[in-house]
Amino acid sequence: MIAILGATGYIGRSLAREISTSGAEPLVLFARRPDALRDAAWPAHVSIQPLDRFRAGEFDIVVNAIGAGAPSKVAALGPDILGLTRIWDERVLETMGAGTGYVFLSSGAVYGSGFDRPVDGDSALSIPVNRLESVSPYGLAKLYAEAGHRMRADLAILDVRVFGYADISVPLASRFFLADLVRSVARRETLTTSPDPMVRDYVGARELRALIDCWRAAKRPNAALDAYSRAPVDKQALLDLAASRYGLKIRMAETARSPTGAKPVFASSYRAAADIGYAPYILRLQDLQLQFLWDKRPHIAAWFEKVSERPGYKTAFDDWPNESYAVLMREKGIEAAPRIKAVLGLA
């Protein structure tokens, strides 16, 4: 049985939708405002409860998605985000049973500041201890929680660091760049955005669920893992695509700074998640002989090569071959390739 805390937030709600539609495992959604979830048609194996009824020991997996959410809410909470994060993290830790696995949704913000290049496995954190008021409370809250989790090596805890999130559940009124972009396209309005360069690695509920599934299959090690997609994306590339495909008009101007700090390149090249078998869908595309999809995208090919060289990847995939499955995938992929190329204009 799975529990999701903070199920009215955009990540919690989208992950609940993904989990509930991909299996029949009992799922309990906890929220401060349970009525806000009852407007959706949930499957029969999903139930909704108020947060004050939560006890971690009743569940096999607990996903803690409690947080501020939109940048405006992060700014409004300010240092109170430290207390909010600590209270619910401690509630999970204090009520966990011997068989409970805990998934804490963290953030790439734990890496600190700078972000002029992707972080990696050797990235170090420097904190001005005599000027802590200058440090983002959001990043500190996540870092404090992660530090406590690593000190409890006896517990099954996974900290998932999210760098960017893309899902239809993200409110268009929020001030995320993608929300601004989609809102401007939908309303045929001019998008006002900063001229500053920006690179993000967007994942969604499907990637988060896949990472959690891999962690469970790997016997739930105590670990912190960066979530990643096939490849990060540059803001200018998204703007060019929206302009050419939807006629979006763009105005460059200085905009409000993020309350969690400037992050020109918010992405990670730390691929430890591959050690538990996480490889976002590109492996299946390769099995289907669809490598032509990234023929002109050398960074994707380079990324997949780096992932597939990790020892854990070889254990998870290469040591467990299924030849009949591989043959079927190859045949069906070759059969479908002409139609896929036609749809994408690659024929």
N, C-alpha and C positions, 0 to 999 in steps of 0.2 A: 504494500500500500504506500502511496506517495502523498506527501503534503507539500503544498506551495504556500509560503507566507508572502503576503503582499501581492495577492492575486489580482488586485485592481490596477496595479501599475502596468505600464506598457510592456515591460519584459515579462513580468509574472503572468499577465493575462495571455499574451501570445504563446508563452511556453505551455500554459495550461491547455490552450487550444490544440497545440501540436501534440502533446502527450495524450490528450483525451481522444484524439482522432486516429492515433497510430497504434492503439492497443486497447485492451479491456481491463488493465490493472486498475483497481480502485484508486481514485484520486480525490483528495479533499482540498478544497480551496479556502484559505483563511484570509480574512480581510477586516479592516476596521469598519468598513461599510458593506456588509454582506449583500444588502439589497442592490448595490451597484453591479453585482454579478448575476443577479437573477433575471436580468432582462435578456440574457442569452439562452439559446436552446442547447443546454449541455446534455451529453449522453447520460444514460441511466447510471453508469458507474462513477459519475462525478457528483460529489456533494459539496455544500457550501456551509461554512461555519464562521462565527465571529472569532477574532484573534484571541480573545481572553480564554477560549476553550482549548487552546493549543497545548499539547504535550508531546514532545518529540519521540518519547519512548513507544508511542502507539504506532509508529511508522517505520517502514523499511528504509525509505528515502525522504529526507526533508530538504526542500529547496528554499533558501532564504533569499527572496527577491525584494525584501523591504528596503526602501530607499526614497530619496526625494524625487527621482525621475527627471523631469524637465529642468533645463538650466535655470529657469526663473525660480523654481521651487528650491533648488540647491542654494541659490543666492539668498532667498528668503529665510531659509533655515540657518544659514551661516554656521557658527560653531555648534549649534544644537544638533547638527548631523552626527557629531561625535557621540552624544548621549543616545540618540535614537538607534544608531548602529550597535552600540555596546549593549543596550538593554535587550534587544532581540537576539543578538548573538549569544549572550549569556543565557537567555531563556532556552535556546536550543541546546547549548552545551550542558546545562544543569539538568535537563530532563531527558537527554539521550539514553536509550537503552543499549545493551550490549550488541544488538543487531542493527542499530540505526546508522545509516550513512548520511552524512551532512554535506550538502552542496551549498556553498556560500558564493553568491554572485558578487565578485570583486570588480576591480577596474584597473586598466592600464595606468591610472593615475598613481598607483603605488610606486611607480618608477621615478616619481618626483617631478622634475621640470626639465626644460630644455627641449626635448623632442624634435631635434633638427634632423634626426635619422631614426630608422626603426630601432627599437630596443632589441636586445638579444640576451642570451644566457649569461653573458659576462657583464651586463649593465650593472652599475653601482649607483647607490643612492647617497646623496649628500644633503643634509638638513642643517640649516643655520640655527643651531640650538639656542643662540642668544637673540634670535629674531623669529621665534616660532609663529608669531602673529602674522608673518608674511607668507606662511605656508598654507596651502589650500586645506581647509578643514575636511573636505571630502576625501582627498587623498590620504590624509592622516587617519581618518576613520577606517578606511579600508586596510591601510598598512597595520594599524593596531590590531585589527581583527585577525589578519593573516599571521602576524607574529604570534599571537596567542594560539592559533591553530597549529603552527609548527612545533610549539612547545608541548603539544598533546599528541605525540607520535603514536600513542596507543589507540587513538580514535580514528575512525574512517571519515576523513574530511577532505573535500575537494574545493579549493578556491579557484573559481573560473574568472580570469581577468578579461573583461570585455573592453574593446577599444572603440568600436563603433557598432551601432545597432540599426538594422533596417527591417521594418515590418509594418504591415498595414495598420497595426494597433497603435502606432505612434501618432498621437493627436496632431492634426495639421496646425492647431493653434500654438503648439509648442515651438520654441525657437531653435530647434535643431536645424542644421543646414538642409538636410533632406526634406524636412517638413516645410521649410520656407520654399524650397525648390518645387515640390509637388503642389503646394498651395498656389504658387504663382502660375504654374502651368494650368491647373484646374480652373482658376479664376481669370486666366488670360491677363494677368497683371505683370507689371515689370518687377523683376526680382532685384532687390538691392542687396548687394553682398560685398564683403570686404575684398580688396585687391590682394590681400595676403595669400600666399600659397597655402594649400591644405591637402594633406594626404590622409585617408582614413582606410581602415580595414573593417568593412562592415560584415557582421554576421547576423543571422536571424535565429528564430526559434528552432529551425531544423538543425542548424549546426550545434546549438546548445544541447538539444536532445541527443544528438549523435555523440557528443563529447561525454555526456552523462552516461549514456548506454555503454560506451567504451570503458569508462571508469568502473562501472558495475561489473562488467565482464572481466576486468583485470583485477578483481577481488578488492576493489575500493581502497587503493593506497592513500596514505596521507600525503597530499601534494597540492601545489599551486601550479596551474597551467594557463598559458595564454591562449585565448580563443582566436582563431584565424580562419579566413576564407581562402579561396584559391589564390587571390592576389589583392593587394590594396588598390585603391583607385584615387586618382588625382582629381581635385575639385574642378580644374579647368576642363578635364575630359568630360565630366558630367555636364558642365555648362555648355560645352560645344555640342554634345549629344542632344540636350534639351532644346537648344537653339535651332539645330538643323532638323530635328524630328518634329518638334511641336511649335516652332516659331517663337520660342521664349525670348523676351527682350530683357537685357541685363544692364543694370547700372552699378558701376563700381563706386563705392563710398565707404568711409570708415563706419563700422558698426560697433555695437556694444561688445565688450570683451567677455569671454567665457568666465563664469564664476569659479571654474575649476582650473583656470590658468590657460595661457596660450599653448597650443600643441600643434605646431605646423605639420609634423609627421607623427600621427598617432597610430602606430602599427608595430607589430613585433615580428622578428625573424626567429624567435625562440620556439623551436618545433618539438619540445619535449612531449607534447600531446600525441605525437606520432608513435611514441614508445608504448602507448596503450591501444594503438590501432586506429587513431583518429586521422583520417585523410579525407577532407571534404569532397566527396563525390567524384573527384577527378579519376580515382582508381576505377570506378565503375564505367566512366566514359572511355577510359583506355581499354577496359575489357570488351567494350562494345565497338572497338576499332574506330573511335570518333576523334582521334588525335588531330584531325584536320581543323577542329574547332579552335585550337590554339596554335596552329602553324605559324601565324603572324604575331604571336604573343610570346616572345622568348623568355620573359620573366616568369610566366606560368610554368614553362617547361623546366626552367632552372630551379624553381621552387620545388616542383615535384621530384626532381632528381635528388635534391638535398634531403627531402623528407624520406624518400625510399632508401636512402643510405643509412638511416638510423637503425641501430640494433633492434629496437622495439618494433619497428615496422616489419623487419624481416621475420621476427617471431610471430607477429600477428597475422601476416599475410603469406609470406613465402614458405613458411614451415607448415602451412595448412592448405595445401593445394586441393582444388576440387575440379578435376579435369573435365568431367561431364558438364559442370556448370560453366566452365570457361569456354568449352566448345559451343554450348548453347548461346552464350552471350556474344561470342564472335560471329556466329551465323546470323543472329537477329540484328546485330549492329550493322553488318555488311548489307543486309537486306533493307534496313531502314535508312542507310546513309544517303541515297539519292534524294529521298523525300526531305530529309533534314536539310541537305544542301539547297534544295529548291526553296524551302520555307525561309532560309536565312539569306537567300540570294547569292549562294556560293557556287551554284551549278554552272 
